[in-house]
Amino acid sequence: MNKGKYDNPLKATLKGISDLYSKKAPSIHLPTDTDLTGKTVMITGASSGLGYAAAIRLAKAGAKVIMAVRSGIPERGEAVKKLSGNEQVFMYHVDLLDFKSINSFIMMLSEDGVQLDLLISNAAMVPLKSRKTPQGLEEMFMVNYLAPFHLINRLLEKEIIKTPGSRIIIVSSESHRNPDGFDWENFGKYHEYGIGETVARYGYFKLFLTTFGCELSRRLKTGNKDIAVKLLCPGPVNSNIAREAPGWMQPLLRGVFSIFFKSPEKASDPVVYFATAPAEEIAKIPYLFLMQPKPMDEKATSPENGRLLWGKSEKIIKELGYLDTQK
């Protein structure tokens, strides 16, 4: 894994600030009509940060909102109801570190007859160091990539994501450009690392996620599924994603985040855009960085990489015995 713009917390923070304040072409704009009445939206990682802000904004637009979270039940959902004036807000527990929890969550959605018009895959984490999941995988690999891969595919299999016209919105990161390639030989293997390697590995797993999104879009088009897949990087967000940073770094990060980074509400603009803009308008915009259309890294858009990633991911899940959502 190469050393680049996002290989340590300080460099990543400075690059985020630079990106946020650099001069760019005119942005696209949010539609004036954001009526989502009759639509059902699910957001992972919706109890804080960008996901929470998006939940409030989409509930205000009239959507039925499902908050898929590990914590914050029921208080965060009640807060979204109060702030949005929309009582159609529901919370489901899911732990994206655990395949058993994900499969139970999918079964609950199926049993409750949930049908999604919009899925916003937002949950992510930046741990202080490597840790193992209940199934022995590395936590950041699981939450930032393999859990979304598994969850989205099983929601499609169970036809919980509706067609026609439904949308899958994946929150990725510009740091997907940082790795110089894929280490296929060690794909999915547990790897010990500390704070010095966390940011670089975050970018590596965002490369997986972005590559998956591109391959998913190709497969849905080949299967004539009227489901749009959109990816985005919201830019630097004043959130609690770095909550595991060392104690001495916390005051510095809080200060920098509050002064220079976007509020979660403002950072959720590209999510709201992809959720509410007319289908014909977003058809030719696969990826947004902030509110700017931008090509994704060619490693992520490569069909060969997409096929390899898909096959290796399914193999890991199958070997662990969790392809069947009944387990």
N, C-alpha and C positions, 0 to 999 in steps of 0.2 A: 504494500500500500504506500503510495507516494506521499511526500510531504508537500502540501500546497497551501491554498488560501485558508483552509478550515482545519488545520492540523492541531491547533491547541485553542483553549478558550479565549485567550487574549486576541490572537489573530482572527478568530472567527467573529468576535465582537467588533473589532475594528473594521473588518470587511463588511459586516452588516451595516454599520454606520455609514461607511463609504457608499454602499449600494443605495441606501435609503436617501441620501442627500445628493447623489450625483445627478447631473443634468440628463434628462431623458426625453424621448419623443413624447408628444401628448398622449395621455392615458385614455383608455376607453372609459366610458361612464356607466354608472348604474342606471338601469331603466327607471323611468319615473313611476311606472305601474308595477308594484311588487305584490300584487294580490295572489296569495297562494291558498286561498280558501278551497277546501276540498282535497288538498294535497297532503300526503303523509311524508314527513321527513324524519330520518334517523341520523343522529350525530354521535359518533364515538368520542370519548374523552370530553363530554359536554359539561362536566361539573366545574370547570375552571377555564381561564384563558380564552383563546380564540373560539373553542367549541361552545363555551358558555355564552359568549357574546353572540355567536351565530344563532344559538338556540333562542335567545331573546328576540333578535331581529326577525327571524323567520316565523316565530310565534306571533309577533306584531303584524306580520304580513298575512296572518290568517291560517297558517299551516297547522296541522296536527303534528306535534313535535314529540319524538321519542328520544329521550336522553339515555344513551347506553354508557354506563359508568361503573367504576369500581367503588366509588365513595360518594358521599353527599346526598344519599337518599334518606329522607324525602326533602330535606331543607332546600337544596339547590333547585329542585323542580318547583317547589312552592314559590321560591323567589322569582323564577322565570314566569310563572303564572301571574304573579303580582305586577312585575315590571312590564309585561307584555299586554296584560288585560285579556289573556287567552287562557281559558280553563282546559283546553285540549293539549295538555302537556303531561307526558307519562314517563316514568323512570323505570329502567330495567337494569338489574345488576349483571355485569359481566366482567370477569377478570381476564384480560388479554394475555396474561402470563401463562394461562392454563387452558389446554385444549378441552379438558373436561368441562370447564366453565363455559367456554365458547359454544360447545355443542349443546349444552343444556339451555343456553340462551337462545340458540336457533330453534330448539324444540319449543320453548315457551312462546316465541314469536309465531311459530307455525300453529300451535294449539290455540293461540289467541286470535288467529285469523288476520294477523297483521299483513298489510300489503303496502309496500313502499313505492312512492313515486321518486323520492330522492334519498340517496345514501351519501352521507358525508363522512369519509374515513379520515378522522382527524387525530386520534389518539397517538401520542408519541412520548418518549422518555429519554432523558440524558442522565444515566446513572453515574455515580462517583467511580465505580469500578465494576468489573464483570461479576455477575452472579448467575446462579443456575435457576431455571424455571422448574416447576414440578416434574416436567418430562426430561430434564437434564440438558435443555438448550440454554443458550445465553440470553439473558433477559432483553437486552436492547435489540438483538436479532429478532426475537419473538415479537415484541410489541411494535417495533417500527417497521417490520416487514412480514414475517411469516403469519402472524395473527390476522392482519388485514387480508393477506392472500387467501387464507383458509376461510375466514368469515365471508368475504365477498363471494367466493366460489360456492360455498354452501348455501348462501342466501339465493343465489341464482338457481342452483339445483332444486331447492325447495320452492322455487317460484314465489319467494317472498318479495323480491324486487319485481315490480310489475312492468309489463310492456303493454302497449307501445308508449314511447315517449318518456320513459323513466331515465334518470341520470345518476351516475356514480361520480362523485367528486372526491378526489384523493389529494390530501394536503401533503405535499412533498417539500423539497428544499433545494435551493440553488447549490447546496453543498453536494448534491448528487454528481456534480461535475468534477469534484476533487480527486476521486480515485483514478488511477491510471488504467485500471482493468479489473477483471473478475478473477478471483482465486478459486477456480472451480474445484480443484483438488481438495481444498479444505472447506468447501461450502457446508455451512450448517454445523461444523464441528465446534465444540466449546473451546473458547480461546480466552486465556487469562489476560487481563489488561487493567491498567490503573488510570488515574485522572489524565495522565499525559497522552493517552491514546484514545480517550473517550470521544473527543470531537471528530477525529479522523474516522473512527468506526461509525459514528453517527452518519457522516457523509456516505460511507460505504453502504450502509443499510438503506439510506435514502436512494442510492443508485439502484438497489434491488427493487425498492418500491416503485420508482419511476419506470424502470424496465418492465415490471409487472403491469403497470397501468397501460403502457404502450401495447404490450402483448394482449392484454385483456380486450382493448379496443379493437385490435385486429381480429381476434377470435369472435367477438360479438358481431362484427360486420360480416365476417365470413358466414356466420350462422344466421344471417338476416334478422338479427335481434335489433329492434329499434330501441337500443339503450346507448346513450352517449356516455363516454368516459372522459372526464376532464381532470387535469392535474394543475396544481398551482404551488407556488411558493409565496407565502404572505409577507416575506421579508422579516426583519427582526421585530419580535413581539415582546412587549412588556408583560410577560407571563411568569409562571412559577416553574417553567420547564427546567431551569437550572437549580432547583431547590436542593439538589444533592451536592452542589459545589462545596468545597471546604469552607469551614466557618469563617476563616480570615478573609475569604474572597466574597462572602455574601454581601457585606455592606457596600463594597465596590460595585458588584454586579447590580444590586438594587438601585444604586445611584445612577449608574450608566443607563440601565434599562428605563428608569423613570424619566430621565432627561432626553435620551436620544431615540429610544425605541417607540414604535407605534403602540397605541392603546389596543387591547384586544378587539374593541369594537371597530376601530379604523382598519386594523389588520384583517378583519373578516370581510372586507369589501369584495375581494375576488371570489370568496365562497358565495356571498350573496349574489354576485353577478352571475356566476355559473348556475345558481339555483333559480334565478328569476328571469334572466334574459331570454328572448325568443329563440327557439331552436335554430332557426335559419341564421341568426346572428352569431351564435357560438359554434356553428358547424365547422368552421375553418380555424377555430382557436383551440388547439389541444392543450395548451399550457400557458399560464399566466405567471409572470414574475412581478410581484406587486400588482399593478393594474396594467401591465404591459404584455402583449403577446410576445413570446420569445421562443425560438427553437430549443428543444431539449437537447442534451448532450447526445452525440451520435452513438455512444455506447448503449444508451438507454433505448434508443429508437431502433437498434439493430434487430431484425427478425430472428437472426441466429441466436443472439444473446437471449432474446425473449423465450424462444423454444427451449433452450438449455435451462434457463432459470425455472421455467414452469415445470419441466420434467423432474428436475432435482428437488424442487419444493414438494411436489406431490409424493415423490419417493420417501422423503423424510416423514411426512405426515402418515403415509401408508405404513411405513415400518414401525411407527409408534402406535399404530392401531386406531387412529382417530379420523380416518376418512368417513367412517360411519357416524353420523351425528347422533345416533342412539347411544353411543358410548360416552 
